[in-house]
Amino acid sequence: MIRVHSYESMGTFDGPGLRLVVFLQGCPFRCLYCANPDTIDPKGESKETRPEEILEMAVSQKPFYGKKGGITFSGGEPTVQAEALIPLFQALKAQGIHICLDSNGGVWNKHVETLLGLTDLVLLDVKQINPERHRLLTGRSNEQTLRTAAWMEEHNRPFWLRYVLVPGYSDAEEDIRHLGEILGTYKNIQRVEILPYHRLGVHKYEAMGLDYQLKEIKENTPEQLARAEALFKEYFPIVIVN
């Protein structure tokens, strides 16, 4: 069984084309700006779902995917449930459905390795290249995330690099340049997506009785986004501001 938090049909921001987005429950990171804090607890408000049910949903929407679309697994952190997802991914591939995995890259075991081998495109969320600032943002180390990126490169697996631009936390020029110096030579990074910081999840924190620690942080200005885009373009050929 797979613990599903929610679904989004016809998603356009989580991979190429139109996509069925499956938000899974559970995440080891504690990102200060998390837009889905209700997906963090592995035993949160989720539905135990048969893989066949997700497969049927994906196949039924296949006419809408076109040449680029497909299914995206997001969260939470999908790799927390890697072992349960493997048979589903195999069945989706048998149906010719393009699979995206939106992951922070922080979980690693033999099941995750198998899952990544079955995934057509990974959306790898690198929160911060600086170890201390990454731990401040997420409560966790970034070592495994970077090892996951290296594994993707070594095994010729395509991925997109996603980077949330949080003012005062992940927008420093030295950090962006350091990231570019480490990952800019990777040939399997197809594009970089800069995700502007937003406060859309604040109401969820209030509803859950949680303190939103970045309440004083304002959303990015156009100038901040343009500056970050220019920096990333010094190291990566394709950079998109979402």
C-alpha positions in Angstrom: 0.0 0.0 0.0 1.1 3.6 -0.7 0.3 6.5 1.6 -1.1 9.2 -0.6 -1.8 12.7 0.7 -3.6 14.1 -2.4 -3.6 14.4 -6.2 -3.5 17.2 -8.7 -4.8 16.6 -12.3 -3.4 18.5 -15.2 -0.4 19.9 -13.3 1.9 22.1 -15.3 4.7 22.9 -12.8 6.0 19.5 -11.9 7.8 18.2 -14.9 7.2 18.5 -18.7 3.8 18.8 -20.2 0.5 18.1 -18.5 0.9 15.7 -15.5 -1.0 13.8 -12.9 0.8 14.8 -9.7 0.6 12.4 -6.7 1.6 13.9 -3.4 2.9 11.2 -1.0 3.0 11.3 2.8 6.2 11.5 4.9 9.4 13.5 4.7 12.7 13.4 6.7 13.4 17.1 6.0 11.9 20.0 8.0 12.2 22.9 5.5 11.4 26.2 7.2 9.4 27.3 4.1 7.7 23.9 3.4 4.4 24.6 1.5 3.0 21.2 2.5 3.7 20.8 6.2 0.7 18.4 6.4 2.7 15.9 4.3 5.7 15.7 6.7 4.4 13.3 9.3 4.6 9.7 7.8 1.3 8.9 9.7 -0.4 12.2 8.7 -3.7 12.6 7.0 -3.1 10.2 4.1 -5.0 7.4 2.5 -3.6 3.9 2.2 -3.9 3.4 -1.5 -3.4 0.3 -3.7 -0.8 0.8 -6.4 -3.4 -0.5 -8.9 -5.7 2.4 -8.1 -2.9 5.0 -9.0 -2.1 3.0 -12.1 -5.7 3.1 -13.2 -5.9 6.8 -12.6 -2.7 7.4 -14.6 -3.9 5.3 -17.5 -7.3 6.9 -17.6 -5.6 10.4 -18.0 -3.1 9.2 -20.6 -5.0 10.8 -23.5 -4.3 14.2 -21.9 -0.6 13.8 -21.5 0.4 14.3 -25.1 4.0 13.6 -26.1 5.6 15.3 -23.0 3.3 14.7 -20.1 2.9 11.9 -17.6 2.8 11.3 -13.9 4.8 13.0 -11.2 5.4 11.8 -7.6 5.9 14.6 -5.1 5.3 15.0 -1.5 6.4 14.9 1.2 9.4 12.9 0.0 8.4 10.1 -2.4 11.6 8.0 -1.8 10.5 7.4 1.8 8.1 4.9 0.2 10.5 3.7 -2.5 10.0 0.0 -1.9 6.3 0.2 -2.3 6.6 2.4 -5.4 8.9 0.1 -7.3 6.1 -2.3 -8.6 4.0 0.7 -9.5 6.8 2.4 -11.5 7.4 -0.9 -13.3 3.7 -1.1 -14.2 3.6 2.6 -15.3 6.6 2.0 -17.6 4.9 -1.0 -19.1 2.0 1.3 -20.0 4.4 3.8 -21.6 3.7 6.6 -19.1 6.5 9.1 -18.4 7.5 9.2 -14.8 8.9 12.2 -12.8 10.1 12.0 -9.3 10.3 15.2 -7.3 12.9 14.5 -4.5 15.2 16.2 -2.1 17.7 13.4 -2.7 18.2 12.9 1.0 17.1 9.3 1.3 19.3 6.4 0.0 19.0 2.7 0.1 18.8 -0.2 -2.4 15.1 0.5 -3.1 15.8 4.2 -3.8 18.5 3.2 -6.2 16.1 0.9 -8.0 13.4 3.5 -8.1 15.7 6.1 -9.6 16.7 3.6 -12.3 13.0 3.3 -13.2 12.4 7.1 -13.2 12.4 9.0 -16.5 13.2 12.4 -15.0 14.1 13.4 -11.5 13.3 16.9 -10.2 16.1 17.2 -7.7 15.5 19.9 -5.0 18.9 21.2 -3.8 17.9 23.5 -0.9 21.4 24.9 -0.2 25.0 24.0 -1.2 26.4 25.4 2.1 26.2 22.6 4.7 25.5 24.9 7.7 22.9 26.9 5.9 21.3 23.8 4.5 21.0 22.4 8.0 19.5 25.7 9.2 16.9 25.6 6.4 16.0 21.9 6.5 17.2 20.4 9.8 19.2 17.9 7.8 22.6 17.5 6.1 22.9 18.0 2.3 25.6 15.3 1.9 23.2 12.7 0.6 21.5 15.1 -1.7 24.8 15.9 -3.4 25.7 12.2 -3.5 22.4 11.5 -5.2 23.2 14.2 -7.8 26.6 12.5 -8.4 24.9 9.1 -8.7 22.5 10.6 -11.3 25.4 12.0 -13.3 27.5 8.8 -13.1 24.6 6.6 -14.2 23.6 8.9 -17.0 20.1 9.7 -15.5 18.5 13.0 -16.6 17.4 15.4 -14.0 16.3 19.0 -13.4 17.9 21.0 -10.6 15.4 22.9 -8.5 16.4 25.7 -6.2 14.1 27.7 -3.9 15.4 31.3 -3.6 14.7 32.3 0.0 15.8 35.9 0.8 18.6 35.8 3.4 18.8 32.0 3.4 19.7 30.8 -0.1 20.1 33.8 -2.3 23.8 34.7 -1.5 26.0 35.1 -4.5 28.8 33.0 -2.9 26.4 30.1 -2.4 24.9 30.2 -5.9 28.4 30.3 -7.3 29.6 27.5 -5.1 26.7 25.4 -6.3 27.5 26.2 -9.9 31.1 25.3 -9.4 30.2 21.9 -8.0 27.2 20.9 -10.3 27.8 23.1 -13.4 29.9 20.5 -15.1 27.1 17.8 -14.9 26.0 16.9 -18.3 22.7 15.2 -17.2 21.3 18.4 -15.6 18.8 19.3 -18.4 17.7 22.6 -16.8 17.7 24.6 -13.6 14.5 25.8 -12.2 14.6 28.8 -9.8 11.5 28.6 -7.6 10.6 31.9 -6.0 10.0 31.9 -2.3 6.3 32.2 -1.4 4.1 32.1 1.7 1.2 30.1 0.2 1.5 27.4 3.0 1.3 29.8 5.9 -2.4 29.1 6.5 -1.7 25.4 6.8 0.7 26.2 9.7 -1.9 28.2 11.4 -4.5 25.5 10.9 -2.1 22.9 12.4 -1.1 25.2 15.3 2.5 25.4 14.1 4.8 28.4 14.1 5.8 29.6 10.7 9.4 30.7 11.4 9.9 32.7 8.2 6.9 35.0 8.7 9.2 38.1 8.5 10.7 37.0 5.2 9.2 38.8 2.2 8.8 37.2 -1.2 11.4 37.8 -3.9 11.5 41.1 -5.8 11.9 40.9 -9.6 15.4 42.3 -9.2 16.4 39.4 -6.8 15.1 36.8 -9.2 16.8 38.4 -12.2 20.1 38.6 -10.3 19.9 34.9 -9.3 18.9 33.9 -12.9 22.0 35.7 -14.2 24.3 34.0 -11.7 22.9 30.5 -12.5 23.3 31.2 -16.3 27.0 31.6 -15.8 27.2 27.9 -15.0 24.1 26.2 -16.6 22.9 26.6 -20.2 19.1 26.5 -19.4 17.7 28.4 -16.4 14.0 28.9 -15.9 12.3 31.1 -13.3 9.1 29.5 -12.3 
